[in-house]
Amino acid sequence: MSEDACRIDLWLWRARFVKTRGLAADLVERRAVRLTHHGREVRLDKPSRCVHVGDLLTFAQNGRVTSLRVEALGERRGPPEEARALYSLIA
C-alpha cells in the first residue's frame, strides 16, 4: 500500500469511529460505508479498500448517518484529539 492511501478498516479504527478493526471490517462488509473518490461514489464491500486524503465518507452507525472528509491518514490509534485531526465533519 502506498503512503498516500490507507485501508478503510484501519482508518475507521484510527479515527475512533469503532473500537476494533474487526468491528470496522464488519461495518464495511455490511456495505454501510460509501466512499466518494475523485467525484465517483461507491459503496465499499471489502475492508481492504483504500481511502485517500480528500475522500468523502458516509456511513450509518447506531442509527446515525455520518458524513466526513478525510483530512489525514494517521500513523497510529492515538488519543481522541489526534483522531479528530484525521477528518472534518460535513454538515
Disulfide bonds with the S-S distance in Angstrom:
none
